[in-house]
Every structure is written in C-alpha cells, then in structure tokens.
Amino acid sequence: MNILTFDIEEWFHILDTGVSRDEAMWDSFEARIHANVDRILGALSRRKGQRATFFCLGWIAKKYPDIIRKIDGYGHEIGSHTSMHQLVYEQGPARFESDVKDSMRRIEDIIGKKVVLFRAPGFSIGKNTPWAFECLARLGIQIDCSVFPAAHGHGGFREFGRGEPTIITYQGMSLKEFPINLFSFLGKNLVFSGGGYFRLVPYPLLSMLFKRSSYAMTYFHPRDFDASQKVIEGLSMARRFKSYYGLQSAFSKFERLLEEFSFSDVSGAAATIDWSNAPIVKL
Ligand SMILES: [Zn+2]
C-alpha cells in the first residue's frame, strides 16, 4: 500500500521562523505556488492511475481558489491542512478547532464536497494534544494523517508506537489514522517517505525501502521540488540543510518513484482495509 500525499502551502510556510507565524508578511513574498502545483499535477497526469491526496491550507483556498479547483478537476482528493499553518500545541483547542473549521468551509465552498481528511502543520499533534483528535472528529473529519511516530522537529508522537493504519480512540470518539511509516534498521526507526528525508536518501536506496515496506505514506510539499526558491533568512543550520538539501534532483527522483510504484490517495487506501481488524490506539 503506497499512498501519495502533498501539503499544499507556499515555499515560505516553514515552521521554524517568525515568518511562518505572521500572516501580514506573507503577501510581501513572491507567489510560487501556481507553478509548483502545476509541476506536480503534470507529473501525475502523465502517469495513468496515480492518485493523490492534497492537504490544502484554507489560506491558499481563500487567496487562490483556482488552485483548489484545478486539483479537484484533475480528480485528486482534497483534505484540510488548517487555514493558517500554525503549530497545534501552540494554538490550543479553541483556536485549533476554529482554524480547521475555517479551512474546511473554504475548501468545501470551492469543490462542493465535504472535507473528511486532515493533516496538521508540522505533524504537531502528539501525546500532549489528544484533544486535537476530539476536535477533528467533532468537525466531521473521518481520517487523520497527522501522526509522525518518531522524533520530529515539532515534537512528533514517538509514543504512538505504530507506523501503520490504526484506529485512534479518545474519550468516546474514534478516528482512522494513517501515520507516517517507519523502516526499522539496526534497532532504529527510519523515515524516508517525504520532506527532507526523501531528498537526502539516494534513489536506489529509496526504491529498496519502498519495495520492502508493506505500507508507505509519502508527504511532499510543492517547495520540495522548487530549486529556484529563495532561502528563508534566520533558519538554524540543521533546518536550512533539511529544507534545501537535494532540491535540484528531488523532482526527477519523484518522477522515478511514480514510474516504478503505484500510488493511491488516502480514501482509496482506506477502502481496502478491514478496519474491524485494524490495531487500536487508546489515548
Ligand atoms: Zn505544512
């Protein structure tokens, strides 16, 4: 089971800098999202049957509704990535819920379909924020893809303990969860299926890791393939490396991946699972 997902945000929506917190600054940056989304849609349309889920910001839907319409028009599914791309554990329950609600409303107004899929910015739902799953269920989200079950710059959720489709239960509610997959090697859990990790790993190794994984959840951003973007000022050395390493070759690697493997969207994958036998994680 290989699942293709994209978080649809601008090149400057990087969470490790004040820039990402301050919407007032966003309009002063160059818009690169149109060309970057077109590049992805073009690659997918050249390979028949490749389906993807696009987790879109409500901010993008408000500013560029044509992008949401175009993704939907190509037959891909659309989920929410909140409206304002803030860290969930910094927002707290009330702000988080209204942010997700706003994004769902904006996307639904454009595509005329209910939004039932979600991914949090920076995978920022963890063991201290189980209330976030409750908020999502209350809003009608049926499948969440926010769990990063390893250490991550924004916390991750190492205690989750599973890198496979799971049912989350918390205070009487339940939600289907598709976490990022892990590859166990020499006692370590490795991530390879998205972002900086994908750009770091050479293609032959990447191909081998995909072949050996019965479940792979990819996560890409339009900026992951944009070698001409400016470098955001003020990032730590580590974050700078992770954000910009391997940009020149990332898109050709992505295209090779599409040639070699078949991908489905999240709903397509969910439909093939016998959920009555899926593992349950009680929070
Ligand atoms: Zn994001």
Boltz pocket constraint, residues with backbone or C-beta under 6 A from the ligand:
constraints:
  - pocket:
      binder: B
      contacts: [[A, 7], [A, 9], [A, 13], [A, 81], [A, 85], [A, 120], [A, 121], [A, 122]]
      max_distance: 6.0
